[in-house]
């Protein structure tokens, strides 16, 4: 049974319209690294680039304090915790002037990063293209009658997600525009992009997403933490080859 509290999050891709968002639930006892893999699956990221999770613990605590004790003034706190995947060569750098503390995502639990509804986080992927996901902890729930295997699970969403290699949000907007007009040099360029032929950027399949959430995070753990290249079978799963077989 699910003996740990369940966190419900709302997540949205920054700076993109129409909004690409997800609502999902996870156990609060998972590592931050696993939480990051879940976000990657939710937004169609393929674990091919660096990533990190930033938690503005100072700002989160200040907001919580204001809500709990509205009659007491408190100075703001800009402390940020940055969680990354460390390896043997990683040299953590804590920038005290900017109040940034760095920690190993694989060695820290999600419940130690956020705990109160309303707290925020930011997930950053592929630093060059700067994909950013804003997350808010909406609810803390106790599903003690549900088996742990039910989590993670997606509750809803809109939009396909990102497309790697298009140059970030601006490139994704150009891709969407090219697909809509279905003509011109941009359309020809993007339709030749690997994996996007026939892609519907407005689509979100909840059942398929929940299927993927049960399978793919473990593959991403192997990539980031175990330094194991995915098998062809795993690649086929990530690229949805199983859907082609159904047609």
C-alpha positions, 0 to 999 in steps of 0.5 A: 500500500502507499504508506507515504503521503502523495504530492500532487503537482501542477507543472507548466512549460515556461513562456510557451503558448498555448499552455503546455501543462501537466497535473500529476501525483508522486510519492513524497518519498522518492528521490529528487532524481527520480522526480526529475525523470518523471518530469522528463517523461511528462514533457517528452524529454529524452534524457540526453542532456544535463538537468537540474531542479531549483527549489527557492526554499527561502522564498517558499518558507517566507510565503508559508510564514506570511500565510501562517502568521499574517500579523508578524513581519518577516524579512525575505529570504532568497536561498535557493537549493539546486539539485543535480546529478553528481558523478565522480568528477563533479565538483559542487560549488555553493555560491554563498553570495547568491545564496545558492546551495548545491546538492546531489539529486540522487541522494536527497528525497523530494519530501525534504525539498518541499512539504507545504501546498503552494511551494514552488520549484523550477526544473531546467533541462538542456541548458543551451536551449533552456527548457524550463518547467515551473512546478507548484505543489498543489496538495499533500494527500494520503492515499493509504488504500491505493497500492504504491504501484499506482504512482507516479500517475498523471491526472491531466494535461494539455499539449504534446511537450517539447521537441529536442533540438529545435532550439528551445521554446522559440524553436517549438513555436516556429515548429508549431507555426510551420505545422499549422501553415503546412507550407514554406521552407520552415515546414519542409525543414521541420517535417524532415526533423527526426521523429516529428513527421505527423506529430500533433503538438496539441495532443495529450494522451493521458492513458499513454502517458500513464503507461510511459510513467510506469516504464521510462523513469527507470531507463532514465535512472540508468542513463544518469545515475548508472551511466548505462546506455539504453538498449534498443528495446528501451529506445523503441519504448521512448520513441513510441515504436509500440504505437506503430505496431498497433496501427 
